[in-house]
Amino acid sequence: MIIETDGRRVLGFDTGLDSRAFAQAKLAQLITEPGLIVRPAEAGAGRIELWKASGVLERSDSGGKPTMVVWGPLFEGGRLDLLLNESKEQDKVLAAICAWIQAMLALGEGTAVPPWPGAAIIAQEDAAASAAVGAPSPAVFFAPPGLARRCIIAAAESCVHPGLDGMNGAAFTAAAMLYRLFAGTPPFSMTDESLLHQDMREGNFLPVRFAVPGLDPRLNALIQEALEPPHGNGERLLNEILALVRPDGQTVPAASLVQPLAEENRALLEKEKILFQKRKNASVRTRRFVMRNTAVLAGCFAALVAAVLITASIVQNRSRLPSTAGMEPAQVIESYYNAFGELDHQMMEACVTNGAGKDDINSVINLFVINKTRQVYENKFTSLIISAREWRQGAEMDTDAQVFGVTDLQISINKEQAEEAEYRADYILWVPVQLSGDPEMESAETNLPRPYHRTDIITLVRKKDKRGYSWRIAAIQR
């Protein structure tokens, strides 16, 4: 803003703070940070001058509240961000954008000046002189970044990319300003800063050819390249924009860069625009949903993988379980009783159905658990229970292990039909004396087992499962 002090006009930056708050915020260093003035080439070969603040004064704002204002030498003109709002003066705005581009190119790649339109003031020029062939661009003032950030720049500018600097950042800003000039709206218009920056990083905007039907295809391509990732070479883009918009040192009329389209072509373009927006919106929603829910999706994926692995393991284990498929009834009975001494409860379970032999199977499971527990406590690697068949085959050898199982098995058929059969099994069940239930035997200092002669009437049925038809024991009458 232009203010007066000591009878002269100066350029001031209102901090919005009173003297106490200004001191507490330690903003005195803003006085020492310089701004830059880039003069046109014809007025000093693109001379770059430093602008330095002269001091700080207290001044009442429109509401009567005293605020501290940093002031320095006068520079008159219009702020570029405010000029962009003058949609009815397209030629004036286009000339201002060209002046800004030339100034940024004059500063070069290594400049520390941020590409903020709100921090740039374009010098006032006579309109007729500016329109003349070969007329130089007006001077451009770049406010000190600290003062600009404090006094001018909003939290987010719709023309400034948060991740680009130097010439690439300047090219992005120039393209965004040109887009706004011709389309009447900025390419990125979200009011929420985080969403605005996300749109910029992802290149989520309506392409120029849809926003400005009939725009010069060369300018269209340059704007598009500067705005969308991965972004082109900034310095090249700025020079090509200038060569197109300001050839031979004269800014072309803005209207000359947009050619009217036939109604038929405009209708086709509108259909293509609607289709593009549908696809783009769906893509953006999907991508952002994934980004927001990455942790949840990763957890779901991990759970899914775990479920698949567990299911596969269960299926694989089930495929390895014993089965009576292909066995005759007598073979099923023999497998059931031989499993006693092997403590193979899985085989016993495979041989039965409808809960048959439940007590036998529970007894074998209990012995299996006792055997494994004792192995752990006694640090033994071999079983502490020996099969009765193995013991008998060794001529009832002396052993430290407990003897358990069935011997002398004799199987005879009572009756057999297509789907049901009845058999008789005579056998001896050998039980460790400690489990015999006889107090005298349990106290005896011997590992010799106690024999029990048994006769079972066994009913078998023919059942179908995933492996086909098989005989299973449906009942045991002991």
Secondary structure per residue as TSV (DSSP state, phi and psi in degrees):
chain	resnum	aa	ss	phi	psi
A	1	M	-	360.0	153.9
A	2	I	E	-97.1	126.5
A	3	I	E	-130.7	171.6
A	4	E	E	-116.3	139.0
A	5	T	E	-146.9	133.1
A	6	D	T	53.8	38.0
A	7	G	T	76.8	12.5
A	8	R	E	-132.6	155.3
A	9	R	E	-88.9	135.3
A	10	V	E	-137.9	168.3
A	11	L	E	-95.0	125.8
A	12	G	E	-122.6	153.7
A	13	F	E	-124.9	111.2
A	14	D	E	-82.0	118.5
A	15	T	-	-80.2	-16.1
A	16	G	-	76.8	6.6
A	17	L	-	-113.3	146.8
A	18	D	-	-79.2	177.2
A	19	S	H	-61.4	-38.2
A	20	R	H	-68.3	-48.3
A	21	A	H	-64.1	-35.7
A	22	F	H	-61.8	-42.4
A	23	A	H	-69.9	-41.4
A	24	Q	H	-64.7	-34.2
A	25	A	T	-77.7	-4.8
A	26	K	T	52.9	52.0
A	27	L	-	-95.7	9.2
A	28	A	G	-61.6	-26.1
A	29	Q	G	-67.6	-16.1
A	30	L	G	-63.8	-23.0
A	31	I	G	-69.6	-30.4
A	32	T	T	-88.3	-13.2
A	33	E	S	-79.6	124.6
A	34	P	-	-86.3	156.3
A	35	G	E	-101.4	-179.5
A	36	L	E	-130.8	143.5
A	37	I	E	-122.5	122.8
A	38	V	E	-104.9	113.1
A	39	R	-	-84.7	150.9
A	40	P	-	-63.4	155.9
A	41	A	G	-58.3	-39.8
A	42	E	G	-69.9	-14.5
A	43	A	G	-110.0	30.7
A	44	G	T	138.5	29.1
A	45	A	S	52.9	47.6
A	46	G	S	65.8	40.8
A	47	R	-	-67.7	138.9
A	48	I	E	-110.8	124.1
A	49	E	E	-115.7	151.1
A	50	L	E	-89.7	138.7
A	51	W	E	-110.5	124.8
A	52	K	-	-120.7	136.7
A	53	A	-	-65.0	144.8
A	54	S	-	-97.6	-22.4
A	55	G	E	171.3	-170.5
A	56	V	E	-130.9	136.9
A	57	L	E	-133.9	156.6
A	58	E	E	-97.1	134.7
A	59	R	E	-145.7	143.2
A	60	S	E	-84.5	135.1
A	61	D	-	-81.6	-172.7
A	62	S	T	-62.6	-23.4
A	63	G	T	-93.3	3.3
A	64	G	S	87.4	4.0
A	65	K	-	-84.9	130.1
A	66	P	E	-73.7	131.7
A	67	T	E	-133.1	157.5
A	68	M	E	-91.2	131.1
A	69	V	E	-120.8	125.2
A	70	V	E	-86.9	128.4
A	71	W	E	-129.2	158.7
A	72	G	E	-158.4	-168.2
A	73	P	S	-54.7	146.7
A	74	L	-	-67.4	136.8
A	75	F	-	-142.1	112.9
A	76	E	-	-96.9	141.2
A	77	G	E	165.5	-165.9
A	78	G	E	-117.0	137.2
A	79	R	E	-66.2	134.3
A	80	L	H	-61.9	-40.3
A	81	D	H	-63.8	-31.7
A	82	L	H	-77.2	-34.8
A	83	L	H	-62.0	-32.7
A	84	L	T	-62.7	-20.6
A	85	N	T	-80.9	-11.3
A	86	E	-	-84.2	72.2
A	87	S	T	-65.2	-22.9
A	88	K	T	-80.3	-12.1
A	89	E	-	-115.9	64.1
A	90	Q	H	-60.5	-39.4
A	91	D	H	-64.0	-41.1
A	92	K	H	-63.5	-42.7
A	93	V	H	-66.6	-41.5
A	94	L	H	-63.7	-40.3
A	95	A	H	-63.8	-37.2
A	96	A	H	-67.3	-40.3
A	97	I	H	-64.1	-41.1
A	98	C	H	-62.9	-40.6
A	99	A	H	-62.4	-42.1
A	100	W	H	-63.9	-42.1
A	101	I	H	-62.7	-44.6
A	102	Q	H	-61.9	-39.2
A	103	A	H	-66.4	-42.1
A	104	M	H	-63.8	-38.8
A	105	L	H	-66.7	-35.6
A	106	A	H	-66.5	-36.6
A	107	L	H	-69.1	-32.0
A	108	G	-	86.5	172.5
A	109	E	T	-61.0	-35.1
A	110	G	T	-81.8	4.6
A	111	T	-	-67.6	146.5
A	112	A	-	-96.6	6.9
A	113	V	-	-76.2	119.2
A	114	P	-	-69.2	148.2
A	115	P	-	-82.3	62.6
A	116	W	-	-98.6	113.7
A	117	P	G	-58.3	-32.9
A	118	G	G	-69.4	-16.6
A	119	A	G	-99.8	6.0
A	120	A	E	-112.3	131.7
A	121	I	E	-114.8	125.9
A	122	I	E	-95.2	124.3
A	123	A	E	-60.7	145.7
A	124	Q	-	-71.9	135.1
A	125	E	-	-132.8	154.1
A	126	D	-	-66.4	129.3
A	127	A	H	-59.9	-42.2
A	128	A	H	-65.4	-39.7
A	129	A	H	-67.6	-37.7
A	130	S	H	-66.4	-31.3
A	131	A	H	-82.6	-12.2
A	132	A	S	-68.2	149.1
A	133	V	T	-61.4	129.7
A	134	G	T	78.8	7.1
A	135	A	-	-65.4	135.6
A	136	P	-	-70.7	155.1
A	137	S	-	-70.1	152.1
A	138	P	-	-69.4	161.1
A	139	A	-	-68.3	153.6
A	140	V	E	-127.4	130.6
A	141	F	E	-104.3	129.7
A	142	F	E	-110.0	114.9
A	143	A	-	-64.8	150.7
A	144	P	-	-53.9	131.3
A	145	P	H	-54.2	-40.9
A	146	G	H	-63.4	-45.6
A	147	L	H	-65.3	-41.0
A	148	A	H	-62.6	-43.4
A	149	R	H	-64.8	-37.1
A	150	R	H	-77.7	-38.6
A	151	C	H	-109.8	-18.7
A	152	I	T	-124.9	-53.7
A	153	I	-	-70.9	130.8
A	154	A	-	-75.3	172.4
A	155	A	S	-59.0	-33.8
A	156	A	-	-140.4	134.8
A	157	E	-	-109.9	131.0
A	158	S	T	-70.3	-4.5
A	159	C	T	-114.0	6.3
A	160	V	-	-118.7	121.0
A	161	H	-	-78.9	131.7
A	162	P	T	-72.9	-16.3
A	163	G	T	-113.7	6.4
A	164	L	-	-116.6	145.2
A	165	D	-	-139.5	-175.3
A	166	G	H	58.6	-145.5
A	167	M	H	-69.6	-31.8
A	168	N	H	-66.0	-41.0
A	169	G	H	-65.5	-39.5
A	170	A	H	-65.8	-40.3
A	171	A	H	-64.3	-40.5
A	172	F	H	-61.1	-47.8
A	173	T	H	-63.6	-42.9
A	174	A	H	-60.9	-44.1
A	175	A	H	-64.2	-40.5
A	176	A	H	-64.6	-37.9
A	177	M	H	-68.1	-41.4
A	178	L	H	-64.9	-39.6
A	179	Y	H	-58.7	-48.3
A	180	R	H	-63.8	-38.8
A	181	L	H	-60.2	-47.6
A	182	F	H	-86.5	-31.5
A	183	A	H	-89.7	-19.6
A	184	G	S	82.6	0.6
A	185	T	S	-149.0	147.3
A	186	P	-	-70.6	154.5
A	187	P	S	-65.9	-30.6
A	188	F	-	-121.1	115.0
A	189	S	-	-124.1	10.3
A	190	M	-	-64.4	138.2
A	191	T	S	-84.2	-25.1
A	192	D	S	-75.8	124.8
A	193	E	H	-60.4	-43.9
A	194	S	H	-64.9	-40.4
A	195	L	H	-69.4	-37.4
A	196	L	H	-60.1	-48.4
A	197	H	H	-66.7	-34.8
A	198	Q	H	-65.0	-42.2
A	199	D	H	-60.3	-41.0
A	200	M	H	-65.1	-45.0
A	201	R	H	-65.1	-34.7
A	202	E	H	-91.0	-6.8
A	203	G	T	68.3	37.2
A	204	N	-	-90.5	88.1
A	205	F	S	-150.9	163.0
A	206	L	-	-76.4	122.6
A	207	P	-	-53.2	150.8
A	208	V	H	-59.9	-37.2
A	209	R	H	-65.6	-25.1
A	210	F	H	-84.8	-37.2
A	211	A	H	-73.1	-33.6
A	212	V	S	-130.7	79.8
A	213	P	T	-59.4	130.8
A	214	G	T	91.4	0.9
A	215	L	B	-63.7	143.3
A	216	D	-	-45.3	123.5
A	217	P	H	-59.4	-30.4
A	218	R	H	-69.6	-44.0
A	219	L	H	-67.2	-38.6
A	220	N	H	-54.4	-48.9
A	221	A	H	-65.2	-39.5
A	222	L	H	-66.2	-44.0
A	223	I	H	-63.6	-45.0
A	224	Q	H	-61.1	-43.8
A	225	E	H	-64.3	-37.4
A	226	A	H	-73.2	-29.5
A	227	L	H	-88.7	-29.8
A	228	E	S	-102.5	145.2
A	229	P	T	-60.5	147.0
A	230	P	T	-88.6	11.8
A	231	H	-	69.4	134.9
A	232	G	-	-82.3	-177.5
A	233	N	-	-66.0	115.5
A	234	G	H	-60.8	-47.0
A	235	E	H	-62.6	-42.5
A	236	R	H	-61.9	-45.0
A	237	L	H	-62.1	-42.7
A	238	L	H	-63.4	-43.0
A	239	N	H	-64.9	-39.2
A	240	E	H	-70.4	-34.9
A	241	I	H	-63.7	-45.4
A	242	L	H	-62.3	-43.0
A	243	A	H	-61.6	-30.4
A	244	L	H	-85.0	-40.4
A	245	V	H	-91.8	-27.9
A	246	R	S	-131.2	64.0
A	247	P	G	-73.4	145.4
A	248	D	G	56.1	30.7
A	249	G	G	75.8	14.0
A	250	Q	-	-130.6	128.6
A	251	T	-	-74.0	126.6
A	252	V	-	-72.7	155.5
A	253	P	-	-60.9	138.8
A	254	A	G	-60.6	-36.9
A	255	A	G	-63.6	-26.4
A	256	S	G	-71.1	-14.1
A	257	L	G	-91.0	-2.3
A	258	V	B	-126.3	119.3
A	259	Q	-	-103.4	137.3
A	260	P	-	-65.5	144.2
A	261	L	-	-102.2	148.1
A	262	A	-	-63.3	150.8
A	263	E	H	-57.6	-37.3
A	264	E	H	-64.9	-44.9
A	265	N	H	-66.0	-36.6
A	266	R	H	-66.2	-38.6
A	267	A	H	-65.6	-41.3
A	268	L	H	-64.4	-40.8
A	269	L	H	-65.0	-36.9
A	270	E	H	-66.1	-39.8
A	271	K	H	-63.5	-43.1
A	272	E	H	-64.0	-37.0
A	273	K	H	-63.4	-45.5
A	274	I	H	-62.1	-42.7
A	275	L	H	-64.2	-42.0
A	276	F	H	-61.3	-44.7
A	277	Q	H	-63.3	-39.1
A	278	K	H	-62.3	-47.8
A	279	R	H	-66.0	-42.6
A	280	K	H	-64.8	-44.8
A	281	N	H	-62.3	-41.5
A	282	A	H	-64.6	-41.7
A	283	S	H	-64.7	-43.9
A	284	V	H	-65.2	-44.0
A	285	R	H	-61.9	-42.5
A	286	T	H	-64.7	-47.4
A	287	R	H	-62.5	-41.6
A	288	R	H	-75.0	-31.1
A	289	F	H	-62.5	-43.4
A	290	V	H	-64.0	-42.6
A	291	M	H	-64.3	-41.7
A	292	R	H	-70.2	-30.9
A	293	N	T	-113.7	29.2
A	294	T	H	-57.2	-46.1
A	295	A	H	-63.7	-44.2
A	296	V	H	-63.8	-45.8
A	297	L	H	-64.4	-38.6
A	298	A	H	-63.8	-40.3
A	299	G	H	-64.9	-41.6
A	300	C	H	-63.7	-41.0
A	301	F	H	-64.7	-42.3
A	302	A	H	-63.1	-41.0
A	303	A	H	-64.5	-39.2
A	304	L	H	-63.9	-44.6
A	305	V	H	-61.8	-43.2
A	306	A	H	-61.7	-42.1
A	307	A	H	-63.3	-41.7
A	308	V	H	-62.9	-44.7
A	309	L	H	-64.7	-41.4
A	310	I	H	-64.8	-44.2
A	311	T	H	-61.5	-44.2
A	312	A	H	-61.9	-39.7
A	313	S	H	-65.0	-41.8
A	314	I	H	-63.6	-45.4
A	315	V	H	-61.9	-43.0
A	316	Q	H	-64.7	-43.1
A	317	N	H	-64.6	-39.6
A	318	R	H	-64.5	-36.8
A	319	S	H	-66.4	-21.9
A	320	R	H	-92.3	-8.8
A	321	L	S	-65.2	150.7
A	322	P	-	-61.2	155.0
A	323	S	-	-146.4	153.3
A	324	T	-	-100.1	11.8
A	325	A	B	-57.8	131.8
A	326	G	T	85.1	-3.4
A	327	M	-	-90.1	147.8
A	328	E	-	-80.7	161.7
A	329	P	H	-52.8	-43.9
A	330	A	H	-63.4	-35.2
A	331	Q	H	-67.9	-35.8
A	332	V	H	-64.5	-44.4
A	333	I	H	-63.1	-43.9
A	334	E	H	-63.0	-42.1
A	335	S	H	-63.7	-38.1
A	336	Y	H	-62.9	-48.4
A	337	Y	H	-76.5	-31.7
A	338	N	H	-66.5	-26.2
A	339	A	H	-69.5	-18.1
A	340	F	H	-55.6	-57.2
A	341	G	H	-68.8	-24.4
A	342	E	H	-85.3	-2.7
A	343	L	T	54.2	35.7
A	344	D	-	-96.0	77.8
A	345	H	H	-66.8	-25.2
A	346	Q	H	-66.8	-40.0
A	347	M	H	-64.8	-41.7
A	348	M	H	-61.6	-41.9
A	349	E	H	-65.4	-33.7
A	350	A	H	-69.7	-23.7
A	351	C	H	-86.4	-12.3
A	352	V	B	-117.5	168.4
A	353	T	-	-151.1	162.6
A	354	N	T	58.3	30.6
A	355	G	T	78.4	11.1
A	356	A	T	-65.5	146.6
A	357	G	T	65.6	23.9
A	358	K	H	-58.9	-44.4
A	359	D	H	-65.8	-39.7
A	360	D	H	-60.8	-47.9
A	361	I	H	-64.1	-43.0
A	362	N	H	-60.8	-39.8
A	363	S	H	-62.8	-43.1
A	364	V	H	-66.2	-40.5
A	365	I	H	-62.1	-43.4
A	366	N	H	-61.9	-44.0
A	367	L	H	-63.7	-38.4
A	368	F	H	-61.1	-44.1
A	369	V	H	-67.0	-44.4
A	370	I	H	-60.5	-42.2
A	371	N	H	-61.3	-46.7
A	372	K	H	-66.7	-37.9
A	373	T	H	-65.4	-43.5
A	374	R	H	-64.6	-37.8
A	375	Q	H	-58.4	-41.7
A	376	V	H	-67.1	-48.6
A	377	Y	H	-67.6	-36.4
A	378	E	T	-94.4	3.3
A	379	N	T	55.0	45.3
A	380	K	-	-105.0	143.2
A	381	F	S	-99.5	-14.2
A	382	T	S	-108.2	158.0
A	383	S	-	-63.4	144.1
A	384	L	S	-94.8	3.7
A	385	I	E	-124.2	131.1
A	386	I	E	-111.7	143.4
A	387	S	E	-64.8	138.0
A	388	A	H	-61.0	-36.6
A	389	R	H	-62.4	-43.0
A	390	E	H	-65.9	-38.3
A	391	W	H	-65.4	-42.3
A	392	R	H	-68.8	-36.8
A	393	Q	H	-65.7	-23.8
A	394	G	T	-91.9	24.6
A	395	A	T	57.3	44.2
A	396	E	S	51.2	53.1
A	397	M	-	-64.1	156.3
A	398	D	-	-71.3	138.2
A	399	T	-	-152.6	149.7
A	400	D	S	-83.4	-13.6
A	401	A	S	-81.4	157.8
A	402	Q	E	-83.1	142.8
A	403	V	E	-101.9	132.7
A	404	F	E	-150.8	142.0
A	405	G	E	141.5	-172.4
A	406	V	E	-114.3	137.0
A	407	T	E	-133.9	172.4
A	408	D	E	55.5	39.0
A	409	L	E	-74.5	126.5
A	410	Q	E	-126.7	127.0
A	411	I	E	-117.8	129.2
A	412	S	E	-133.4	150.0
A	413	I	E	-92.3	135.1
A	414	N	E	-94.5	-50.5
A	415	K	E	-159.6	154.9
A	416	E	E	-148.2	129.4
A	417	Q	-	-123.0	-176.8
A	418	A	S	-63.3	-39.1
A	419	E	S	-116.1	-3.6
A	420	E	E	-150.0	146.2
A	421	A	E	-144.6	153.9
A	422	E	E	-128.8	128.5
A	423	Y	E	-127.8	163.1
A	424	R	E	-119.0	135.4
A	425	A	E	-123.1	120.7
A	426	D	E	-108.6	133.8
A	427	Y	E	-162.6	170.5
A	428	I	E	-113.2	127.0
A	429	L	E	-100.8	119.2
A	430	W	E	-97.1	128.3
A	431	V	E	-126.2	135.9
A	432	P	-	-55.8	140.8
A	433	V	G	-56.9	-30.4
A	434	Q	G	-68.5	-17.4
A	435	L	G	-113.2	11.4
A	436	S	S	-77.0	-22.0
A	437	G	S	85.0	1.0
A	438	D	-	-98.5	113.7
A	439	P	H	-56.8	-39.1
A	440	E	H	-67.4	-42.9
A	441	M	H	-68.1	-39.1
A	442	E	H	-64.2	-28.5
A	443	S	H	-87.7	-8.5
A	444	A	S	-69.5	141.2
A	445	E	S	-86.7	70.0
A	446	T	-	-151.9	152.4
A	447	N	-	-101.2	1.4
A	448	L	-	-61.8	135.1
A	449	P	-	-80.2	165.8
A	450	R	E	-105.3	129.6
A	451	P	E	-88.7	144.8
A	452	Y	E	-129.8	119.4
A	453	H	E	-83.0	127.8
A	454	R	E	-131.7	154.8
A	455	T	E	-134.7	125.1
A	456	D	E	-119.2	138.0
A	457	I	E	-99.0	119.7
A	458	I	E	-114.8	127.6
A	459	T	E	-105.4	129.0
A	460	L	E	-118.7	147.2
A	461	V	E	-126.9	154.1
A	462	R	E	-97.8	118.5
A	463	K	E	-122.7	157.3
A	464	K	E	-109.2	133.3
A	465	D	E	-135.5	-165.5
A	466	K	T	-63.4	-22.5
A	467	R	T	-95.1	2.6
A	468	G	E	110.8	-160.8
A	469	Y	E	-83.6	142.2
A	470	S	E	-153.6	154.4
A	471	W	E	-86.3	135.5
A	472	R	E	-134.5	148.8
A	473	I	E	-77.1	119.6
A	474	A	E	-98.9	-22.1
A	475	A	E	-159.5	145.4
A	476	I	E	-128.2	117.6
A	477	Q	E	-105.4	110.0
A	478	R	-	-100.4	360.0
